[in-house]
Amino acid sequence: MGKRHPNLPAWQWRAYPQNHQHPTNLVLHLIAVPLFIIGFLLIVSGVFSLSLASLAIGVVGVLAGLALQRHGHSLEAQASEPFSDPKDAVQRLVVEQFLTFPRFVLSGGWWQAWRQHPRR
């Protein structure tokens, strides 16, 4: 059974800045998170409207968004805590896409991380 995070958003928020510092990862997240969200919404729309095209495009969007983020995270000096099981992965990914990353951007955390990273 997976790790329990009684307050997943708070737990994720505490480590988020340390796992999101590399400039390429920051830019990839600006592309990937909206791609994931749009893909997710297309999946929901496709299910309710019985549209195979919306469903398929949504799945591609979600997978592409996750792949971009995975690549971005591989560039970070401090790796994120590994997922303990599929349920942990789904919960953490959904919270990151819909809550933590938007909060990171809107709070100024993204911009601060961008400004603080030394350019080579």
Beta strands, then each sheet from edge to edge (+ up, - down):
end
